[in-house]
Amino acid sequence: MSSLISTQEEDLAEAELATAISAAVAAPDSEVLVGLGGASAMLYFPVKKDLKPQYNEGRRSGEKELVFLYLSIRGLGETVRLMLAEAQASYTHLASPMGEPQEFALEWRKRSPNGLTPIMSGLGVPRSEPLCQSSAIIRYLASRYGMDGGGGELERARCDMLFETARDFKNKAKEIVAGDYSTSGAKGAVITAGNILKMMANMGDVGEETSAMNYGQVQLLNSLLTLNEEKKGCVGELSAPLEEWLQKAAGRKGIREYLKSGMRFPNVTPQYKFDTGPMTRGDTKKIFK
């Protein structure tokens, strides 16, 4: 009986996905998006790319395609988007402006184990029982695509160490943007920047397009991009080697194309409105090639 229920639930979840995609496709390109709120349907990005050869094929035989759902802001979905862009992975991305009815949004409030986004399914994860929590999704995808430091336990732990440190580094934004490095010792921005460079000493060279990036490096990229958007050049003022690393990482093919695409949403205000002003649904369809 449980198997039948599971099959029925999976079929229902597949139907919910089809409904969400149909609603997104039918929504007019002229519809105005202001950030979160007020849209009729989610945004639909059918990403079709040729996987970079240094990464593993995330989808195994008999498994469903990856579907990743988050809000139509950067937030907790941005490291996942950057990872998949770097790997040049094919997947379906749905971005919710939060104004659409749940029937057009995969019923994520019901489906998500914690009732929140992001969620992912496919690659071995049932549509009816998706994964939630951004860090869990990042680690799962890193394992599937070979972005977890090389496969050994120690390598994975070192990758995770960088991931957590890069997240902490983003929390030092006020100090870094202001150029006020008054916090001394290992908790300060200056020493943290140096320690991050040491952590990456034996990791892949992001200046070599054929090297693999791990998820800790991608999280660092996300953190540094955010800092430089808050104040242009602040990363270089803190650490010239870290700025050099940032420019190399941001210039990698998949990442460079993603950053110029309509999937890269603008920053938002504290009220979750785009800080560059309203945009249209059609603006998001600028495809990266």
N, C-alpha and C positions, 0 to 999 in steps of 0.2 A: 504493500500500500504506500509506504513512504517513497519507494522508487517512482510510483505512478504520480504521486503528488509532486515530487521533484521534477519530473518530466513536464507535468502540467504547468508548474511554476516557471520552468525555463522557457516553455513555449509562450507563456504570457509575457515574460520579460523581453523575449525577442519581438513580440508584437508591440510592446511599449517602445522599443528602440525604433522600429519601423515607423510608428506614429510620430515620434519625436523628429525623425529625419524628414518625414513628409511635411510636417508643419513648418520646419525650418526652411525647407526648399520653397514652400509656397509663400512664405512671408515676403513682402515687397522690399526690393533693394532700397527704396526711398524711406523706409521706416527709420526714424531718428532714435539713436541710442545715446543716452546721457551718462552711462555708467551702469549702476545697478538700479533696476526698477523700470517698469513701464513698457516692456517689449511684449510682443505677441507670441514669440516662440524663441527657442534657443538658436544659437549660431552654430552652423554645421560646417566642419572642415574635414573633407575626405582627403587625407594626406596619402599620396602615393609616391614613394621614393624607392631608389635602389640602395639597399642597405650597404653601408661601408664594409669592406671585406675584413677589417680588423675586429668587427663585432659579430656576435653569435646571432643566428636566426632565432628570435625570441619565440616564434610560434612553432610549436611541434606538431607532428602529424595528428590530425583529428581535432585539433584545437580551434577555437574561434578567434577571429580577428580581435586585436586590442581595441577597446573603446575606453576613452578617458573623458570624464566629465568633470568640469569645474565651472566656476563663475566667470563672467566676462570681464575679469580684471586679472592682474598678474598674481599677486598674493601667493597662496599656498600651491598654486598650480604651475608656477613659472619654472621651477627647477625641473619638473617632469617634462615640460614643453622643451626646455633647453636640452635635456638629455636625449629626447627622441629626435630633435633636430640635429644634434651632433651625430647620432647614429644613422641618421637618414632612414628612420624606421617608417614603415607604412602603418597607418592606424586611422581610426575615426575619432575626431575630437568634437565634443559638444560643449559649448560655453553658454552658461545660463545667465541672462541679465536679471533673473529673479522676478520678472513681472509675468511670466508665462504660467498657465495652469500646469499642475503636476502631470496631467495626462499627456502634455507635450514635453515633459522633462524627465522621462524614464521613471517617474514616480520615485525620485531619489530620496525624498523624505521618508518613504516607507522602506525602500530597498537598502539604503545605506545603514550599515550596522550601528553607527552612532548618530544617524539622522542628519548628517552633515556632508558637505563636499570637501575635498574631491573624492570621487570614487572611480574605480576601474574594474573592467571585466574582460574576459578573453585571456588568451595565453595560459589556459588552465584554470582560470577563475570563472565560475558560473555567472551568467548574466543576472540570475535571480538572487545571487548571494555575492555581490561585489566586495572588493576590498575598499576600505576607507582609510583615513589618516595619511597625510602626505608623506611622512617619513617611511611608513610601511610600504606604500606604493613605490617610492623611490628605490628602496632596498630590493623589492621584488623585481622591478624592472631591471635594476643593475645586475641582479643575479641571472636573469633571463638573457640579457643582451651581452653579458661579459664586460660590464662596466663597474665591477666590484673589486678591482685591484689585482686581478690575476688568478684568482681561484683558490689559493691557499688560505688557511685560517688566519695566519699572521698578516698576509697581504690585505685580506678583507678587513681585518681589525685596523690596520694603518689607514686604509681608505675611510673607514668610519670615523676614525680619530680626526682626520682632516675635515670630514663632513660636519662634525659637531663643532670643531673649532671655527670653521667658516661661518656657521650659523651664529656663533657667539660674536664673531668679528662684526657681523652686520649690526649687532646690538650696540656697537661702539660708534654708531653713525654720528651722533651729536658731537662727540669729541673729534672725530676725523674731519667732518665737514667744517667745523669751526677752526680746525688747525690748532686746537688747544690740547696738547698731549700731556696734560698735567697728571694723569693717572700713571703712577710709577710701577715698576716691576712687571711681573708676568701678566697682570690684568690690564696693563696699559696697551694702547694701540701700537706703539712703536715696537715693543718687544714681541707682541703678538704677530705683527707683520713679519718680523724676522723668523719667528718660530714656524710660521706657515711655510715660508720659503724652505726652511730646513726639512719640514715634513715632506715636501714635494721633490726633494733632491734625487730620490731614486724612483720617482714616478715618471710616466711618459712625458716626453717633450711636446708640449702643445704647439710648438713651432713646426713640428713635423706632421703633416696632414695624415700620414699613414699610421701614426701612433694612436693608441687608444686612450681616451680620457676616462677617468673613473668618476663616480658620482660625487665624491668629495671635491674633486676639481670643478665639476659643473656647479655645485653649490657655491663654491668660492667665486666662480665667474658671475653667478647671479648676484652675490653680495657686492662684488666690486662694481658691476654695472650700475647697481642701485646707488651706491655711494657717489659715483661720478655723475650721475644724473642729478643728485641733490646739489652737488657743487662740482662743476667741471674742473678736472685736474686735481681733485683732493687726494686721490689715491697716489698720484705721482709725487705730490708734496710730502706725503707720508713715507713713501718707499718707491724709488725709481725702479728697482728690480720687479716689484709687484705690479707696477704700471706696465712695464714691458711685457710681463706675463699676461696681463689682461688684454693687451692689444693683440698678442698672438692668438690667444684663445678666442677672442671675439671675431678674429679674422678667418677662422676655420670655415670651410665651405658651408656646411649645413647650418651652423650657428649664424654666420654672416647673412645667409639668405633668410633665415627665420627672423632675425632682428629687423629686417627691412619689410617684412610681410604684414598683412592685415591681421595675422594671429597675435602679433605683439601689441597687446592693448596699451593705451596710454596709462601713465600713472593716474592715481585717483586722489581726490581731496579726502579729508576726514569724513565727509558725508558720502564717500564712495561714488563721486561723480568724476568723470574724466577731467583732468586738470587742463587739458587742451581745448575743452569745450565739446559740444555735441558732435557726433559723427553719424553716418548712415550705415545701415546694414551692408550696403554695397561697398562701403569703404573697407570692410573687413575681408572682402573677397579678393584682395590683392594677393595673388598666389606667389609663393616663393618658388623659384626654379633653380 
